[in-house]
């Protein structure tokens, strides 16, 4: 399984073999950049009245296994209606950009 996180890329202690054909995660990464998908998500979530963190996490290894994590700054807990609305926003944007389906993980950013 290939894990990719847009926020940070850690060096791997395991030898990595490179193939001449791009992996799905590499193609996905290129598409994220070409479409400004992350920025569109953040803007749409803000427009809906939420305060998302400025980073979005992705865990992608195939078109059938795509997880997106978005963290919110507001509230003490995430209500089901909030989670549902953000899932709908992300699914609509993903459909517009032909990004495939996502499992959406909404988290509350802990304040220190």
Secondary structure by P-SEA (a helix, b strand, c coil): cbbbbccbbbbbccbbbbcccccaaaaaaaaaaaaaaaaaaaaaaaaaccccccbbbbbbccccbbbbbbbbcccccccaaaaaaaaaaaaaaaaaacccccbbbbbbbbcc
